[in-house]
Amino acid sequence: MDKNTTVVIVGAGVAGLTLGNFLLRRGIDCVIVEKRSREYVEQRQRAGVIDTRAARMFREWGLEDRVIGGAPFESAMNFRIDGETRPLEFGQDDHGDGRFCPQQVLVRNLIDVFVSDGGDLRFDAEVSVENIDGDEPLVRYRDSAGSTRVISCEFVAGCDGDRGVSRTAIPSESLTRYSHEYGYAWLTILAEVPANHQSMMALHPHGFAGQFARGPQASRFYLQCPLDSSTSEWTDERIWDELETRFGEPMASRGRIASTQLVPLRSVVYSPMSYGRLYLLGDAAHIVPPMSAKGMNLALHDAEAFANAVVRHTNDQDSSLLDSYSSTCLRHVWNYQAFATWWTELVHNAGDASYQGEFRHQIARADLTRLFESGSANRLFSEFITGLN
Ligand SMILES: Cc1cc2nc3c(=O)[nH]c(=O)nc-3n(C[C@H](O)[C@H](O)[C@H](O)COP(=O)(O)OP(=O)(O)OC[C@H]3O[C@@H](n4cnc5c(N)ncnc54)[C@H](O)[C@@H]3O)c2cc1C
């Protein structure tokens, strides 16, 4: 036995690292074990927007400056609709704490804070999770020297993403999977060029496109494409041509494309989000389509809910928040799945009518017009996009 601790956190993504930092700040012993190397997780590019709710959460936990300090604020979404620029301002003054913060920057900062504050973080450790329905769960892994390490704990936090192992420790008859496939994919593109805009989304008869600055010499682009598309069909020239068509303007520069990946758009929820002494957080329990920019933000919500539950249990011997963790998080998750489904379908149907037909195209355009022209529609939308609903 290597160590006994209160919580073993499996996975050093945003959910696991945020939970670890929150527990550390409340003096609760924990260990984070991560399958990949530190270099790998600090460079893995994905999300880019921290919503207002999550930004305020870091402020309340005293981590705002160290974790998201300096990240630019997000107060509007910019669209190119059939080649014309239209900003969609967020409706209410008090909604403006959201930040553009690349996920790898957040992860890097969370690791720095955790390690410099004395946290126990172990990389290159692919774990197995055992005995979650007993009193003393075990997390086992082989270290880089080939020795088997075993950590016993009170609770396991499964923060190991959609393809992790924690969830598989739950007997299949005790877990229900709900899912929805949207019927199209995104080609995600990482390019070594400046973006034309900090953020811009295009709606065009060829489909949705997105662009986000990732520093002065790097950008993220997204192109809606059919599910059976393959990355080999997308030459650099075709990608740049298609971006210029959908945005209706020349790109600032046609530089090197560092990587492309196809991401089918889907929603998934696993219920319940706990079993025995195992609690699932973030992508291990739910996936939302990236259009909603909510995946990372839901993971951050789970991290705070679970941290509060463990603190209450440890300090006050009160397990009520642990008992209600799954139902609390699932209520939040389904609320945002509803938003993500509506928003994803609206944006994609408003562009390419060939997936769902002209009727749905016209409905999506009517929904979009209402967002720009109706104060109450815009207010509700703003509440969701900022995470305050
Ligand atoms: C293209 C794209 C764009 C996105 N844009 C946004 C956005 O703008 N806003 C937003 O909120 N969300 C966005 N998301 C979603 C967001 O990236 C995820 O929801 C988020 O990463 C979930 O965090 P997590 O900590 O739950 O999981 P992850 O970030 O996946 O972290 C899981 C960790 O567990 C580790 N692990 C896996 N298996 C094991 C094991 N067996 N043992 C130990 N460790 C293990 C992994 O290596 C990883 O480090 C986007 C996603 C994509 C693909």
PDBQT file of the ligand as one rigid body, heavy atoms in Angstrom, charges set to zero:
ROOT
HETATM    1  C1  LIG A 401     -13.210  20.604 -30.474  1.00  0.00    +0.000 C 
HETATM    2  C2  LIG A 401     -13.709  20.802 -29.075  1.00  0.00    +0.000 A 
HETATM    3  C3  LIG A 401     -14.033  22.092 -28.646  1.00  0.00    +0.000 A 
HETATM    4  C4  LIG A 401     -14.531  22.282 -27.345  1.00  0.00    +0.000 A 
HETATM    5  N1  LIG A 401     -14.855  23.555 -26.955  1.00  0.00    +0.000 NA
HETATM    6  C5  LIG A 401     -15.336  23.767 -25.701  1.00  0.00    +0.000 A 
HETATM    7  C6  LIG A 401     -15.608  25.118 -25.206  1.00  0.00    +0.000 A 
HETATM    8  O1  LIG A 401     -15.379  26.126 -25.895  1.00  0.00    +0.000 OA
HETATM    9  N2  LIG A 401     -16.093  25.254 -23.945  1.00  0.00    +0.000 N 
HETATM   10  C7  LIG A 401     -16.307  24.163 -23.140  1.00  0.00    +0.000 A 
HETATM   11  O2  LIG A 401     -16.777  24.361 -22.005  1.00  0.00    +0.000 OA
HETATM   12  N3  LIG A 401     -16.021  22.881 -23.551  1.00  0.00    +0.000 NA
HETATM   13  C8  LIG A 401     -15.537  22.654 -24.807  1.00  0.00    +0.000 A 
HETATM   14  N4  LIG A 401     -15.194  21.381 -25.202  1.00  0.00    +0.000 N 
HETATM   15  C9  LIG A 401     -15.381  20.244 -24.268  1.00  0.00    +0.000 C 
HETATM   16  C10 LIG A 401     -14.238  20.144 -23.221  1.00  0.00    +0.000 C 
HETATM   17  O3  LIG A 401     -12.988  20.085 -23.870  1.00  0.00    +0.000 OA
HETATM   18  C11 LIG A 401     -14.444  18.887 -22.329  1.00  0.00    +0.000 C 
HETATM   19  O4  LIG A 401     -15.769  18.855 -21.909  1.00  0.00    +0.000 OA
HETATM   20  C12 LIG A 401     -13.488  18.915 -21.121  1.00  0.00    +0.000 C 
HETATM   21  O5  LIG A 401     -12.189  18.589 -21.513  1.00  0.00    +0.000 OA
HETATM   22  C13 LIG A 401     -13.928  17.927 -20.037  1.00  0.00    +0.000 C 
HETATM   23  O6  LIG A 401     -12.991  17.956 -18.981  1.00  0.00    +0.000 OA
HETATM   24  P1  LIG A 401     -12.725  16.660 -18.083  1.00  0.00    +0.000 P 
HETATM   25  O7  LIG A 401     -11.737  17.092 -17.053  1.00  0.00    +0.000 OA
HETATM   26  O8  LIG A 401     -14.017  16.087 -17.659  1.00  0.00    +0.000 OA
HETATM   27  O9  LIG A 401     -12.093  15.577 -19.075  1.00  0.00    +0.000 OA
HETATM   28  P2  LIG A 401     -10.717  15.613 -19.859  1.00  0.00    +0.000 P 
HETATM   29  O10 LIG A 401     -10.300  17.005 -20.176  1.00  0.00    +0.000 OA
HETATM   30  O11 LIG A 401     -10.884  14.650 -20.994  1.00  0.00    +0.000 OA
HETATM   31  O12 LIG A 401      -9.653  15.030 -18.832  1.00  0.00    +0.000 OA
HETATM   32  C14 LIG A 401      -9.618  13.640 -18.490  1.00  0.00    +0.000 C 
HETATM   33  C15 LIG A 401      -8.214  13.279 -18.041  1.00  0.00    +0.000 C 
HETATM   34  O13 LIG A 401      -8.187  11.918 -17.590  1.00  0.00    +0.000 OA
HETATM   35  C16 LIG A 401      -7.041  11.274 -18.103  1.00  0.00    +0.000 C 
HETATM   36  N5  LIG A 401      -7.269   9.813 -18.130  1.00  0.00    +0.000 N 
HETATM   37  C17 LIG A 401      -8.008   9.098 -19.036  1.00  0.00    +0.000 A 
HETATM   38  N6  LIG A 401      -7.981   7.780 -18.724  1.00  0.00    +0.000 NA
HETATM   39  C18 LIG A 401      -7.234   7.662 -17.592  1.00  0.00    +0.000 A 
HETATM   40  C19 LIG A 401      -6.845   6.555 -16.794  1.00  0.00    +0.000 A 
HETATM   41  N7  LIG A 401      -7.211   5.307 -17.094  1.00  0.00    +0.000 N 
HETATM   42  N8  LIG A 401      -6.058   6.783 -15.705  1.00  0.00    +0.000 NA
HETATM   43  C20 LIG A 401      -5.673   8.049 -15.378  1.00  0.00    +0.000 A 
HETATM   44  N9  LIG A 401      -6.018   9.139 -16.126  1.00  0.00    +0.000 NA
HETATM   45  C21 LIG A 401      -6.794   8.951 -17.211  1.00  0.00    +0.000 A 
HETATM   46  C22 LIG A 401      -6.867  11.910 -19.473  1.00  0.00    +0.000 C 
HETATM   47  O14 LIG A 401      -5.540  11.748 -19.987  1.00  0.00    +0.000 OA
HETATM   48  C23 LIG A 401      -7.206  13.373 -19.175  1.00  0.00    +0.000 C 
HETATM   49  O15 LIG A 401      -6.082  14.104 -18.761  1.00  0.00    +0.000 OA
HETATM   50  C24 LIG A 401     -14.689  21.156 -26.477  1.00  0.00    +0.000 A 
HETATM   51  C25 LIG A 401     -14.339  19.871 -26.909  1.00  0.00    +0.000 A 
HETATM   52  C26 LIG A 401     -13.851  19.689 -28.192  1.00  0.00    +0.000 A 
HETATM   53  C27 LIG A 401     -13.477  18.292 -28.637  1.00  0.00    +0.000 C 
ENDROOT
TORSDOF 0
